[in-house]
Amino acid sequence: MSKIVDRTLDFIELFAAERRPLSLSDISRLLNIPASSCHDVLRALLARGYLYEIGQRAGFYPTVRLFDLAKVITDHDPILQRADILLRKARDTIDESVSLAKAGKSTANYLLVFEPTHPLRFMVRVGSTVRSLHATSAGKAFLGSLPPDKFEAYLKTAKLTPMTPKTIRTKAELREDIERSQRQGYFLNREESVEDATTVSALFRWNGADYIVTIAGPSSRMAGKLDQAIKLTLDTCRALGGND
């Protein structure tokens, strides 16, 4: 059952990546799975109205049914309803990338991402996980949300892989960084995960879950407005917190 679900999602993501009608042989080749397996998924999606055939031997393409369902779902997402306007406002104010992630058991996943007008930007995708917990501000915020015993358990097995010359390399340094960040209320990444990238994150709690707001941009631009980014991040978290 898990394989069927994975393949169905692979189909959807493939059409988004290719942006063109695809034949059964195209799908089989691009996903590197047998045509017989593709046929089963294809037939189910056709029967449910999620795909249609462009024409005889002209390939298949998704219908707007998927878009319509996705819009209904996102329009009624309780956290997105609360966060959308505030995160857009923060992005418009500072004109840098602003994102929202939800902390899970072992990492955090991005729920919202608003990009700046600048062509040079710090990119993350909705649905992706926060990478390199020891090197990103969102990752540090996740670590800062953990109870002390779970944070210590993370440290025991953590591999602090260097990503830039400024990446934290020892567990003692990471513990000190997290504790300092918890006291000040925000978490910083100054070129620790990507050279010439500065990010600031803060936490808020809603409905018993932890969420992370991040403002990110090139260090060359963030240097002159880091204080503004910190204030915006904290103000946004204060506005979104509550209902614990």
C-alpha positions in Angstrom: 0.0 0.0 0.0 2.8 2.4 0.8 4.4 1.7 -2.6 1.1 2.5 -4.4 0.7 5.8 -2.5 4.3 6.7 -3.2 3.9 6.0 -6.9 0.7 8.1 -7.1 2.5 11.0 -5.5 5.4 10.5 -7.9 3.0 10.8 -10.8 1.7 14.1 -9.6 5.2 15.5 -8.9 6.4 14.3 -12.3 3.7 16.3 -14.2 4.7 19.3 -12.1 8.3 18.8 -13.0 7.9 18.1 -16.7 5.1 20.6 -17.4 3.9 18.7 -20.5 1.7 15.8 -21.5 3.3 12.5 -20.9 2.7 9.1 -22.4 2.7 5.8 -20.4 6.1 5.0 -21.8 7.3 8.5 -20.8 6.1 8.1 -17.2 7.6 4.6 -17.0 11.0 5.8 -18.3 11.1 9.0 -16.2 10.1 7.3 -12.9 12.1 4.2 -13.7 9.3 1.8 -12.9 7.6 -0.9 -15.0 5.0 0.2 -17.4 2.5 -2.3 -15.8 2.9 -0.5 -12.5 2.4 2.8 -14.2 -0.7 1.6 -16.0 -2.5 0.7 -12.7 -1.9 4.1 -11.2 -2.7 5.8 -14.5 -6.0 3.9 -14.9 -7.1 4.9 -11.3 -6.3 8.6 -11.8 -8.2 8.6 -15.1 -11.2 6.9 -13.5 -11.2 9.5 -10.7 -10.9 12.4 -13.0 -7.5 13.6 -12.0 -6.0 12.9 -15.4 -7.3 13.1 -19.0 -5.9 11.9 -22.3 -5.0 14.8 -24.5 -5.8 12.8 -27.7 -5.0 9.5 -29.2 -1.3 8.8 -28.5 -0.9 12.4 -27.5 -0.2 11.7 -23.8 -2.0 12.4 -20.5 -2.2 15.5 -18.4 -3.7 16.4 -15.0 -7.2 18.0 -14.9 -8.0 21.0 -12.7 -9.7 18.7 -10.2 -6.5 18.4 -8.3 -6.1 22.2 -8.2 -9.7 22.7 -7.0 -9.4 20.2 -4.2 -6.0 21.6 -3.1 -7.5 25.1 -3.0 -10.4 24.0 -0.8 -8.0 22.3 1.5 -5.6 25.2 1.8 -8.4 27.7 2.1 -9.5 25.9 5.3 -6.1 25.2 6.8 -6.4 26.7 10.3 -2.7 27.7 10.7 -2.4 29.1 7.2 -5.5 31.2 7.7 -3.9 32.8 10.7 -0.3 33.1 9.3 -0.8 34.1 5.7 -1.5 37.8 6.1 1.1 38.3 8.9 3.9 36.5 7.0 3.1 38.4 3.8 3.2 41.6 5.7 6.6 40.7 7.2 7.9 39.9 3.7 6.6 43.1 2.2 8.1 45.1 5.1 11.7 43.7 4.9 11.6 42.3 1.3 13.4 39.1 2.2 12.3 35.5 2.3 9.8 34.7 5.1 8.8 31.2 5.9 6.7 29.2 8.4 7.6 25.6 9.5 6.0 23.2 11.9 8.1 21.3 14.4 7.6 17.6 14.4 9.3 14.8 16.4 12.7 14.8 14.6 12.7 17.9 12.4 10.4 20.6 11.0 8.5 21.0 7.7 7.9 24.2 5.8 4.2 25.1 5.4 4.5 28.6 3.9 7.2 30.4 2.0 7.0 34.0 0.7 9.8 35.2 -1.6 11.2 38.7 -1.9 11.3 40.8 -5.1 15.1 40.4 -5.4 16.4 37.8 -7.9 19.1 36.8 -5.3 17.1 35.0 -2.6 17.3 32.2 0.0 15.2 29.4 -1.3 13.2 26.7 0.5 10.2 24.8 -0.7 6.8 24.2 0.9 6.7 20.6 2.1 10.5 20.3 2.4 12.1 19.5 5.8 14.4 21.9 7.7 18.0 20.7 6.9 21.1 20.6 9.0 19.6 21.3 12.4 22.9 22.4 13.8 23.6 25.0 11.0 20.3 26.7 10.1 18.4 29.1 12.3 15.2 27.1 11.8 17.0 23.9 12.7 18.4 25.6 15.9 14.9 26.8 16.7 13.6 23.2 16.4 16.4 22.1 18.7 15.5 24.9 21.1 11.9 23.6 21.2 12.9 20.2 22.4 12.7 19.2 26.1 16.2 19.0 27.7 16.3 15.2 27.7 15.4 15.0 24.0 17.9 17.7 23.2 20.6 15.7 25.0 19.6 12.6 23.2 20.0 14.4 19.9 23.5 15.6 20.9 24.6 12.0 21.7 24.1 10.9 18.1 24.4 14.2 16.2 27.0 14.5 13.4 27.8 18.2 13.1 28.8 18.1 9.4 30.6 21.3 8.4 28.8 23.2 5.6 30.8 26.4 5.6 33.9 27.6 7.6 31.5 29.1 10.1 29.5 26.0 10.9 29.4 25.0 14.5 31.7 21.9 14.9 31.4 20.8 18.5 28.5 19.7 20.7 29.6 22.1 23.5 29.4 25.0 21.1 26.0 23.9 19.8 24.6 23.6 23.4 25.9 27.0 24.3 24.4 28.5 21.1 21.0 26.9 21.7 20.9 28.0 25.4 21.9 31.6 24.5 19.3 31.7 21.7 16.6 30.4 24.1 17.4 33.2 26.5 17.3 35.9 23.9 14.2 34.5 22.2 15.6 34.0 18.7 18.0 31.9 16.7 20.7 33.0 14.3 22.5 31.5 11.4 25.3 33.7 10.1 26.7 31.9 7.0 26.8 28.6 8.9 24.7 26.6 6.4 25.4 28.6 3.2 28.0 31.2 2.5 26.5 34.7 2.2 23.3 33.7 3.8 22.0 35.1 7.1 18.8 33.8 8.7 16.9 34.5 11.9 14.1 32.3 13.4 11.8 32.3 16.4 9.3 30.0 17.9 5.6 30.3 18.7 3.3 27.7 20.2 -0.3 27.2 19.0 -2.7 24.4 19.8 0.0 22.5 21.7 2.4 22.5 18.7 5.6 24.5 18.0 6.0 26.6 14.8 9.0 28.4 13.5 9.0 31.7 11.6 12.2 32.5 9.6 13.4 35.5 7.8 16.3 34.8 5.4 18.4 36.6 2.9 22.0 37.2 1.6 24.3 38.5 4.2 25.2 41.5 2.0 21.6 42.7 2.4 20.8 41.3 5.8 23.8 43.0 7.5 22.1 46.4 7.5 18.7 45.2 8.6 19.3 42.3 11.0 17.8 44.2 13.9 14.7 44.8 11.8 14.5 41.1 10.9 14.8 40.0 14.5 12.0 42.4 15.6 9.8 41.4 12.7 10.3 37.7 13.5 9.6 38.2 17.2 6.5 40.4 16.5 5.1 37.9 14.1 5.6 35.0 16.5 3.9 37.0 19.3 1.0 37.8 17.1 0.6 34.1 16.1 1.1 32.5 19.5 -1.5 31.7 22.0 -4.3 29.1 22.3 -1.8 26.7 23.8 
